[in-house]
């Protein structure tokens, strides 16, 4: 009887240790609910999802608890990079992978949101530098975040994340490989011009994966491995070179099937692409 009592106490003690270990493990998720998180969802689950994706450099939009298209495509990119099923749904397997790969300070994040501060680069630097800095007007009269420091975007111009650079390079390679270098920079510039425009999503991922926006997304060429030339074109565009002359559309007249695109005011032709507003 005495041996059984000792064994029972030992087992209970082990359970308590495991329980306390999960409480004090900073990577353990206490905020994620058991429910699958999907596009259109709102609330605490989405705040944690956005924060963890931003911590890893996949999401650079606002942490606002609203599962929009920017969050959706950031999640798909995370799933792709981590070898998960790419469905844009945060089920238990995806949530477990996020928890293991990132940290989430729930009280800190929610305190900043309550104060009206919206994150653009959560994690990776001191907490006082993590929420959005003062916004300064650019030369177009619109607001743009000042460059920020991020562990995932070291040496990346204007605070763009490594994920932004990679995604844009994928798009340029999928859309314009074989085009003159100027034309590849112009395609990258169109993406950036759309990010700046109020008529399009305000993130790189949102612009690229907007439905029916880019042929490379529709036919899967967005996932081809880009060459260094495509990456250089993206950097040149981010640094201010815009051979498209502020275009927000382009098309190949030999393959275009939409009559609507011909109605756009044309600016110039570079290689096979016509750039227009």
C-alpha positions in Angstrom: 0.0 0.0 0.0 2.9 2.3 0.9 4.6 1.7 -2.4 1.3 2.4 -4.3 1.0 5.7 -2.5 4.5 6.7 -3.3 4.0 5.8 -6.9 0.8 7.9 -7.1 2.5 10.9 -5.5 5.4 10.5 -8.0 3.0 10.5 -11.0 1.1 13.5 -9.7 4.4 15.3 -9.2 5.4 14.6 -12.8 2.1 15.9 -14.0 2.5 19.1 -12.1 6.0 19.6 -13.4 4.8 19.1 -17.0 1.9 21.5 -16.4 4.1 24.2 -14.9 6.6 23.7 -17.7 4.0 24.5 -20.3 2.9 27.6 -18.4 6.5 29.0 -18.3 7.5 27.9 -21.8 7.3 31.2 -23.8 6.5 29.3 -27.0 3.5 27.5 -25.6 0.2 28.9 -27.0 -2.4 29.7 -24.4 -4.4 32.1 -26.7 -5.0 29.9 -29.7 -8.4 28.2 -29.4 -9.0 24.6 -30.7 -11.0 26.1 -33.6 -9.6 26.3 -37.2 -8.8 29.9 -38.0 -9.8 30.9 -41.5 -10.3 34.0 -43.8 -13.0 36.3 -42.4 -12.3 35.3 -38.8 -11.8 38.0 -36.1 -10.6 38.1 -32.5 -7.8 36.9 -30.3 -6.9 33.9 -32.4 -6.3 36.1 -35.4 -4.2 38.6 -33.3 -2.0 35.8 -32.2 -1.8 34.4 -35.8 -0.8 37.8 -37.2 1.7 38.4 -34.5 3.4 35.1 -34.9 3.5 35.4 -38.7 4.9 38.9 -38.4 7.5 37.7 -35.9 8.7 35.2 -38.6 8.7 37.9 -41.3 5.7 36.5 -43.4 3.2 39.3 -42.5 3.9 43.0 -42.5 0.3 44.3 -42.3 -1.5 45.6 -39.2 -2.0 43.3 -36.3 -5.7 44.1 -35.9 -7.4 40.7 -35.3 -9.1 40.7 -38.8 -8.2 37.7 -41.0 -8.1 39.5 -44.4 -6.4 38.5 -47.6 -3.0 39.8 -46.4 -3.1 37.4 -43.5 -4.4 34.6 -45.7 -1.5 34.8 -48.2 1.0 35.3 -45.4 -0.3 32.1 -43.8 -0.1 30.3 -47.1 3.5 31.4 -47.6 4.4 30.2 -44.1 2.8 26.8 -44.9 4.8 26.6 -48.1 8.1 27.5 -46.5 7.5 25.1 -43.6 6.4 22.1 -45.7 2.8 22.1 -44.5 -0.4 21.6 -46.5 -1.0 25.0 -48.3 -4.6 25.7 -47.6 -4.6 29.1 -45.9 -6.3 27.6 -42.9 -4.7 27.6 -39.4 -5.6 24.2 -38.1 -3.9 22.4 -35.2 -0.8 21.3 -37.2 -0.2 24.8 -38.6 -0.7 26.4 -35.2 1.7 23.9 -33.5 4.3 24.8 -36.1 3.8 28.5 -35.6 4.1 28.1 -31.8 7.3 26.2 -32.1 8.9 28.6 -34.6 7.9 31.9 -32.9 7.3 33.8 -29.6 4.1 35.6 -28.7 3.8 38.1 -25.8 0.0 38.3 -25.6 -0.2 41.0 -22.9 2.3 43.2 -24.6 0.7 43.0 -28.1 -2.8 43.6 -26.7 -1.7 46.5 -24.6 -0.2 48.2 -27.6 -3.4 47.6 -29.7 -5.5 49.0 -26.8 -3.4 52.2 -27.0 -4.1 52.5 -30.7 -0.6 51.4 -31.9 -0.6 49.1 -34.9 2.4 46.8 -35.4 4.4 46.5 -38.6 7.3 44.5 -37.4 6.5 42.6 -34.2 9.4 40.6 -32.7 13.1 40.5 -33.3 14.0 43.9 -31.7 13.5 45.7 -28.4 9.8 46.0 -27.5 9.9 49.8 -27.6 10.8 49.6 -31.3 8.3 47.0 -32.3 5.1 48.9 -32.9 4.6 51.3 -35.7 6.8 54.4 -35.5 5.7 57.9 -36.4 4.4 58.2 -39.9 5.8 60.7 -42.3 4.3 62.1 -45.5 6.0 61.1 -48.7 6.3 63.2 -51.8 2.9 62.0 -53.0 1.1 63.4 -50.0 0.3 60.0 -48.6 1.5 58.5 -45.4 4.2 55.9 -45.3 6.0 54.2 -42.4 9.5 55.3 -41.7 12.2 52.6 -42.3 12.4 50.2 -39.4 14.8 47.6 -38.2 13.7 43.9 -38.2 15.7 40.8 -37.6 14.2 39.3 -40.7 14.9 42.3 -42.9 18.5 43.3 -42.2 19.9 45.4 -45.1 16.5 45.4 -46.9 15.7 48.9 -48.3 12.8 50.9 -46.7 11.9 48.3 -44.2 10.6 45.7 -46.7 10.7 42.2 -45.2 12.8 39.4 -46.7 9.4 37.8 -47.5 8.4 40.8 -49.5 11.6 40.8 -51.5 11.4 37.0 -52.2 7.7 37.2 -53.2 8.3 40.1 -55.5 11.3 38.3 -57.1 9.1 35.3 -57.6 6.5 37.5 -59.3 9.0 39.3 -61.5 10.6 36.0 -62.6 7.2 34.4 -63.2 5.9 37.3 -65.2 8.9 38.8 -66.9 11.9 36.4 -67.2 13.3 36.7 -70.7 12.3 40.4 -70.8 15.0 43.1 -70.8 16.2 44.0 -67.4 14.5 47.4 -67.5 11.2 45.6 -68.2 11.8 43.3 -65.1 12.4 46.4 -62.9 9.2 48.0 -64.4 7.1 44.9 -63.4 8.5 45.2 -59.8 7.7 48.9 -59.9 4.1 48.2 -60.9 3.7 46.0 -57.8 5.1 48.8 -55.6 2.9 51.4 -57.3 -0.2 49.3 -56.5 0.9 49.0 -52.9 1.0 52.8 -52.8 -2.4 53.2 -54.5 -5.6 53.4 -52.6 -7.2 51.2 -55.3 -5.2 48.1 -54.4 -4.3 46.2 -51.3 -1.6 47.9 -49.2 0.8 45.0 -48.8 3.1 43.2 -51.3 1.4 39.9 -50.7 -2.0 41.4 -51.0 -1.2 43.0 -54.4 0.5 39.9 -55.9 -2.2 37.5 -54.7 -5.2 39.6 -55.5 -7.6 37.4 -57.5 -6.9 37.6 -61.3 -4.2 40.2 -60.9 -1.1 38.3 -62.2 -0.9 35.5 -64.7 2.0 33.9 -62.9 -0.2 33.4 -59.8 -3.0 31.9 -61.9 -0.7 29.4 -63.7 1.5 28.6 -60.8 4.7 30.1 -62.2 4.8 32.4 -59.1 6.4 29.4 -57.3 9.3 29.0 -59.7 12.7 29.7 -58.1 13.8 33.2 -59.2 17.3 34.0 -60.4 19.5 36.8 -59.0 18.5 39.1 -61.9 14.9 39.1 -60.7 16.0 39.9 -57.2 18.2 42.7 -58.4 15.3 44.1 -60.3 13.2 44.1 -57.2 15.9 46.0 -55.2 16.3 48.6 -57.9 12.6 49.2 -57.9 12.4 49.5 -54.2 15.3 52.0 -54.3 13.3 54.2 -56.6 13.8 53.2 -60.2 10.5 53.1 -62.0 10.9 52.5 -65.8 7.1 52.1 -66.0 6.6 55.8 -65.3 4.2 55.2 -62.4 2.1 52.5 -64.2 -0.3 50.3 -62.3 -1.0 47.9 -65.1 0.9 46.1 -67.9 0.0 43.5 -70.5 1.4 41.5 -73.4 -0.6 42.5 -76.5 0.2 39.2 -78.1 -1.4 37.2 -75.4 -3.9 39.5 -73.7 -7.5 38.1 -73.7 -9.2 40.9 -71.8 -10.7 43.7 -73.9 -10.8 45.9 -70.8 -7.0 46.2 -70.5 -6.9 47.8 -73.9 -9.0 50.7 -72.5 -6.4 51.7 -70.0 -4.3 54.8 -70.9 -1.0 53.5 -72.3 2.3 55.0 -71.1 5.1 53.0 -72.8 6.2 49.7 -74.1 9.2 47.8 -72.7 10.1 44.5 -74.4 6.8 42.7 -74.9 4.9 44.5 -72.2 2.7 47.6 -72.6 2.6 49.6 -69.3 -0.5 51.7 -68.6 -2.5 53.4 -65.9 
